[in-house]
């Protein structure tokens, strides 16, 4: 398990990321110029359908201004900043990658949201927070890197208040092995896809009740088709974060979707008062 964890960490190592971001963001103006969260959407949304997917998930989960939200696998902080900017809630992000956390803090300072959005380095299986701290938890395109799903979902349940909402937007397996590399894994060694049914079973076994359950694979396919038709993405984009092979990673994600090898799941759950 330690070797797998290191493999995942290496995949998201992103050496020198904050400096690369500073260089890329120079197109928006000097370092002391405040940026709007939407300006960063091309490089800080690590999931299919980007801003739209996060906005829709927040609505389905019933996120409101007075909530404390945990974003697990927060990357460089895009969804956390979006939730804080559009809803007004307080968001804490946690990510395994120290460079991502450093970059998230830098970008959040650039958007002037450091008082409302915070980030910590941590393992999703051992969340560094007290029991019952959060009103809601988000998990977007993260679980594919985690083999022990039962432990993951129990960890999320632990940090939620009774009745808290758990919103997930993730890649699930369908038919056949995916083509690699993909954005979450360059080889099968760090990819742990489950079917949608197995995902639901694991989450419910951890003490959650299903509120929303939908297959968003067709919507994701349409989004990828539109991306292909529109040509190369404008700069700055996720290539700044993931490196020069991002086009290949993203292309394989779209190919796997189109071929029915993977799907996209959107779901919202409610935390029971005690684990089952």
C-alpha positions, 0 to 999 in steps of 0.5 A: 500500500505504501508503494501505491501511495508513493506512486499516486504522490509521484503522479501529482508531484508537479515540481516547481508548480507554483513558479510555473503558475506565476509565469503563466498568470503573467498574461493577466497582469502583475503579481499584485493584481487580484484575479477572479476565480473564473479567470483560473478555470482553465487550469484549476478544474481537474475534472470533466465539465469543469466549472459547470460540474462543480456548480451543478454538484453544489446545487444537488448537494444543497450547499448554502452560505452557512456551511463548512465544506471539505473538498477532498483531493482539492488539487490546486483549489479551483472547486474550493474557490468557486464554492466560496465565491459563488455560494459564500461558504467556508471551504477547506481543501485537503490533498496528498500532493504538497506542491498542489497545496502550495499552489492552491494557497498561492492561487487563493491569495491571488484571488483574495480568498485566503480568509474563506478558503484554506488548504492542508496536506493530508491523506484522504484515508486519514483525514486530519480533522475532528469527528463531525467537523463539516456540513458537507464533503466534496469528492471530484475525480479522486476515488479512482486513485484509492484502492481501499474505498471502504476506508475512504468512505468511512473516513469521510463519514467520520468528519461529517456532522450527522445529516451532513452531505457527501457529494461525489463526481467520479469516474467509474468502470464500465466495460474493458480496461481503460487506455493509459495514460489518463489524468489520474494514472499513467499506468494501471498500477495507481488506478482503482476504478469501481463500477457505479453499483460497487461504488454505491454499495461501498458508500452505503456500507459506510453509513450513507443514505443515497439522495441523488444518483445519476449517470452523467456519461453522455453529458461528459461525452458531449463536453469532450466532443465540443472540446475536440471541435473547438481545438487546442485549449487557450492558455493558461490551461491544465498543461501548466499543472500536469505537464507537457503530456496533458493533451495525451492524458486528456485525450485518453480520458475522452477516448475511454468515455467514447468507447464505453470503457468508463463512465461519469457518476454524480451522486449525493448522500446523507450521513447517518448518525452512526456508521453501519 
